[in-house]
């Protein structure tokens, strides 16, 4: 396909250049397909293309083109990821960990998390705490609280935030019970 005859010597740089020209359109098409499914970080796109054995130069060209045309942007990705994951009642620690696993730079991830609305985060934590209190409801209130705190910590809430949210959920629950009676 590259018009090389058997036994013919070819310059390695020329071969890489020919291969790059053949790989680039296909790699770009794949990357755009990945982005059509959902937003990705730069590192995620690089990993996916590496798994498909594209040359590093090809990957670099694809990422450059996608960034230039603003189809690939880690800052925008991080902001969107924070909004989506906080809506799923995840804490900042868990969201930060997910962003880091996706290859987003720590400073970018922390900047996106700093824009997270504190009131919305507290409301989401309180709502989650209420669900967990109902789920782990047992005869031993201490056991219920322990399990709920652990569940919230697994979702990325620090102990202090989990404790505060559980107290708020308990207060809300007792208020609702008083209104019913």
LUMTORLUM-41761 format. One record per residue: y, z, x of N, C-alpha, C in turn; residue in three letters. Coordinates in pm, whole numbers, plus 50000, padded with zeros to 5 digits. Example, Ala and Ser with C-alpha at 12.3 -4.5 7.8 and 13.67 -1.06 7.14 Angstrom:
2
494315078051319495505078051230496705078051320ALA/497755070851285498945071451367500035078751290SER/
END
This chain:
181
498805000050081500005000050000501265000050085UNK/501195005750205502355006150291502324994850394UNK/501504984750372501364973150459501094976950604UNK/500084985250622499644989150755498234983650774UNK/498044976250879496724970750908495924980850987UNK/494604980450970493724989751040493864987451190UNK/493984998351264494134997551408495574995351453UNK/496454992351362497854989951395498555003351417UNK/499355004051518500115016051544501405015651464UNK/501795027551417503025028351339503775040651383UNK/505045039551386505905050751420505785061251310UNK/505555073751348505385084551250506635086151163UNK/507795085251221509035086551144509155075151042UNK/508775063151083508825051750990507835053750876UNK/506655059150909505645061750806506155072150707UNK/506735083050759507285093450671508375087850581UNK/509215079150638510285073150560509725064550447UNK/508705056750476508065048350373507445057150264UNK/506775067750308506145076950212507205083950127UNK/508295087850189509395094250116509925085050007UNK/510125072350041510635062849943509665061049825UNK/508375062249852507385060949744507275073749662UNK/507375085249727507185098049658508395102249576UNK/509585099149624510795104549564510905101949413UNK/510745089549364510915087449220509895095249137UNK/508675095949184507635103249111507935118249112UNK/508315123649227508625137949238509835141549152UNK/510825133049151512005135449068511625135348921UNK/510805126048881510335125248742509595138048703UNK/508725142648791507985155148763508935167048750UNK/509875168048842510805179348840511635179348712UNK/512095167748670512865166848545511975170848428UNK/510705167248434509755171248330509585186348323UNK/509515192748440509425207348443510655213548378UNK/511815208048411513075213348357513235210348208UNK/512595199848161512665196748018511895207147937UNK/510845212647996510035222647927510775235947917UNK/511405240148026512205252448031513005252448160UNK/514005261048165514805262348287513945268248398UNK/514195264048519513465269048636514475272548745UNK/514035281248835514835283948954514555273049056UNK/515395272249156515205262349262513855264649329UNK/513555276949359512285280149428511075276649342UNK/511155278449212510045274649125509775259649132UNK/510835251649129510675237149138510075233449274UNK/510585239749379510035236949513508545240249519UNK/508155251749465506735255649467505875245749389UNK/506345241649272505565232349191505385218949263UNK/506425214349329506315201749403505455203349528UNK/505535215049593504675217749709503215217749668UNK/502915223449552501525223749503500975209749481UNK/501855200349452501435186549429501495178349558UNK/501675185449669501595179749804502655169149836UNK/503855170949783504935162049822505445166349959UNK/505985156950032506545159950164507745169250150UNK/507955178050248509125186850243510435179050229UNK/510545167550295511765159450284511965154350142UNK/510865150750077510935146049938511425157349847UNK/510855169149866511235180749785512715183849806UNK/513145183449930514545186149961515465176149892UNK/515085163449893515915153249828515975155349677UNK/514835158649617514785160749472515665172649434UNK/515525183749506516315195649476517795192749495UNK/518145185549601519545181949625520095174049506UNK/519355164049460519825155749349519965163949222UNK/518985172649194519045180849072520205190749077UNK/520475196349193521625205449206522935197849192UNK/523005186249254524235178149249524565174349106UNK/523545171149027523765167348887523745179348792UNK/523755191348850523825203948775522665205948677UNK/521515200348713520305202648634519535214748686UNK/519865218848805519185230148869520265239248926UNK/520325251548874521375260848914520825275048899UNK/520625281849011520045295249007520925305248933UNK/522235303948942523125313348872522985311948721UNK/523005299648673522855297248529521465301448483UNK/520455298448565519085302448532518985317648520UNK/519555324848616519485339448615520165345348492UNK/521325339948457522045344948339521225342848213UNK/520645331148199519825328048083518585336948079UNK/517975338948195516765347248204517085361648163UNK/518205366848209518615380548175518805381848024UNK/519505372347962519725372847818518405372447741UNK/517545363347780516275361647710515385373847723UNK/515255378747846514345389947870514905403147815UNK/516225404947816516775417247758516605417047607UNK/516615405147547516365404147403514915408147371UNK/514045407247470512655411447453512465426147492UNK/513575433547498513575447847523512995451647659UNK/513375443947761512975447247897514155453347970UNK/513875462748058514915469448134515345461448255UNK/516435466048315517015458848428516065457848547UNK/515325468448574514425468248690513355457448673UNK/512815456348554511775446248528512355432148536UNK/513535430248480514175417048483514495413148627UNK/514995422548705515285419848846514015415848920UNK/512945422848894511665419648959511215405548921UNK/511325402048795510925388648752511765377848819UNK/513065380048827513935370348892513585368749040UNK/513305379849105512925379249247511605371649264UNK/510655373749173509385366449179509585351449157UNK/510615347949085510925333949060511745327749173UNK/512025335749275512705330549393514215330749386UNK/514775337849289516235338749278516725348949380UNK/517775345349450518385353949550518805367249487UNK/518625378149560518905391549508520345392949458UNK/521315387649532522715388849492522975381549360UNK/522385369949345522545362149221521925369649105UNK/520715375249127520025382649022520815394948980UNK/521315402349078522085414349047523395411048977UNK/524015399949015525255395848948524985392448802UNK/523885385648776523515382348637523215395048558UNK/522555404548620522245417248552523505425448524UNK/524485424348613525715432148593526485427348471UNK/526255414748431526935409448313526235413248183UNK/525095419748195524325423848078525135434148000UNK/525225432347869525995441247783525295454747774UNK/525995465247814525425478647816525065483847678UNK/525905481047577525635485747441524395478847384UNK/524295465847406523115458647358521855463747426UNK/521965466647555520835471747631520385485447576UNK/521365493947547521045507147492520425505947353UNK/520955497047272520395494847137518965489847146UNK/518715480447238517365475047256516415485947303UNK/516895494447395516065505447445515745515347333UNK/516725518447250516505527747139515535521847037UNK/515685509147009514755502546916513335502746971UNK/513205499547100511885500047163511325514147159UNK/512155524047187511715538047184511185541747047UNK/511875537446942511415540246806510045534046779UNK/509845521746823508545515246805507455522846880UNK/507775526747003506785533747085506455547547029UNK/507455554446975507195567546915506245566146795UNK/506435555446718505535553146604504135549546653UNK/504065541546758502775537046810501965548546869UNK/502645557346944501945568147013501985581346938UNK/502375580946812502485593146731501155600546730UNK/501185612946774499975621346775500355635546738UNK/499355644146735499595658146700500385665346809UNK/500255660646932500945666847044502225659047076UNK/503385664547040504645657347065504905654547214UNK/504475663447300504665661347444503865649247493UNK/502665647647441501825636247477502465623247426UNK/502985623647306503665612047249504855608047337UNK/505655617847376506825615047460506395609747597UNK/505355615647656504885611247788504445596747783UNK/503665593147683503185579347671504345569647646UNK/505285573747564506435565047533507295562947657UNK/507525573547734508315572347857507605563047955UNK/506305564747970505555556148062505615541448019UNK/505485539047889505565525347839506925519247866UNK/507975527247848509325522047874509535519548024UNK/508965528048107509095525948250508365513048293UNK/507245510248231506525497748262507355485648223UNK/508235487348126509105476348081510415475848160UNK/510525484348262511665483448352512815492948325UNK/512605502748239513665512548213513465524648305UNK/514505528948374514365541148455514145553248364UNK/513625563848422513285575748344514475580748262UNK/515645581048323516835586348254517155578048130UNK/517115564848144517415556048031516335557247923UNK/515075558247965513975559647870514105572747793UNK/514415583347864514565596547801515725596447701UNK/516855590547742518025589747654517695581547528UNK/516995570547545516655561947432515665569047338UNK/514735576347394513785583747310514475594747231UNK/515425601547292516175611847220516975605447106UNK/517595594047134518365587147031517445582446918UNK/516245577446954515305572846852514805584546767UNK/514555595946830514135607846755515225612446660UNK/516455612346707517585616246624517725606646505UNK/517605593946533517695583646428516565585446326UNK/515365588446376514205590346288514395602546198UNK/514905613446256515105625546175516215623546072UNK/517245615846107518325612646013517775604645895UNK/516925594845925516335586645818515435594945727UNK/514685604345787513815612945708514635622345620UNK/515755627245672516625635845593517225628345475UNK/517595615945497518165607645390517125604745281UNK/515865603445321514815600845223514555613045136UNK/514715625045195514455637545121515665641245045UNK/
END
